[in-house]
Amino acid sequence: MSASIEQKSTFTQNSTGSNNPPTELSFITPESYVGFETITSQIESKLVRRGFQFNIMCVGYSGLGKSSFINTLFSSYLKEGAESESGSSVDHIVPKTTEISTKAFKLKEGKVKLNVNLIDTPGFGDQINNKKQWEPIVKHIKEQYSLYLRKELTANRERNIKDSRVHCVLYFLPPNLNNGLSELDIITLKKLSEISNVIPIISKADTLTKAELQQYKKVVQKEFELLHLNLYPHDLSDIYSDEENDDDSQDELAKLAPFAIISSNNVLDGSKIRNNDKTDDVIKVEDPNVCEFVFLREFLIRSNLQDLIETTSIVHYENFRAKQLIALKETSSKK
């Protein structure tokens, strides 16, 4: 007790000085067990009871395996593709514009409950004229921010506001060895990376040889650098200046973007497999020597799931919120 009082008085004396900065407090170890270390288990217990919300959006041309990737990622059959089981797409009508389709699922792994909103964008890039195909996607993301803001500003707001904000955008790139990013890819990636966490993916990586894939990745990565795209993960050193990040493995994983992946709905002996259309060989999707699916899953789900949710809130949503409140203030001052 006396040590605590002495420490406090030292801080008070320094903090009231004219120009001298306050002395940084040092940690004091209690002489006997107090129990405040259980606060982490208390928080964990509360969060586990409540469950978690994760909203993930898939953007890319039709036929890139977005549906099978989601099924592979969550190891569950959550989503059906545009094609039927027989492989026929005769009944599939291409939307005239980019549409937004949201489906909700509840997953449970151990004691952890995860509510997942899967947001698809059928019709994206499927038109002869793809001008402004990104607009409905940007509009949807901003609408979710606006909806959350309105609920947040109400006098009698909900205790736990339902979160429909998009936490992650997976942008699927076709394996176009000779083309790199298209004009639609460039403008869409620019627009989306300004308002959300964007992770680029090269789909159907098995259609390229390893040499071709590495060449294509280098081309795309160079274009990302030249375009100064603000892709996930973001530099949050100004926000978390007091925290140290020594996890070099996450930096190495981030450097793999765009992640080259293979996905499939087929399972053999408990492992996801894909039949190569060219050779009829069986490909193990989770083999790191074949594709980067396991690295993407580690990066997206096992290491950064909570960070994606937090970054959406403290970076993208806060930017939107600040702009909206400033605009509201300016409008009120003109009246």
ABEGO torsion letter per residue (X at the ends): XAAAAAAAAAAAAAAABAABBBBBBBBBBBABBAGAAAAAAAAAAAAAAAEBBBBBBBBEBBGAGAAAAAAAAAGBBABBBABBAAGBAAABBBBABBBBBBBBBBBBBEABBBBBBBBBBBGBGABABABGAAAAAAAAAAAAAAAAAAAAABABBBABBBBABBABBBBBBBBBAAAEBBAAAAAAAAAAAAABBBBBBBBGAAABBAAAAAAAAAAAAAAAAAAGBBBOBBBAAAABAABBBABAAAAAAAAAOBBBBBBBABBBGGBBBBBBAAAGBBBBAABAAABAAAAAAAAAAAAAAAAAAAAAAAAAAAAAAAAAAAAAAAAAAAX
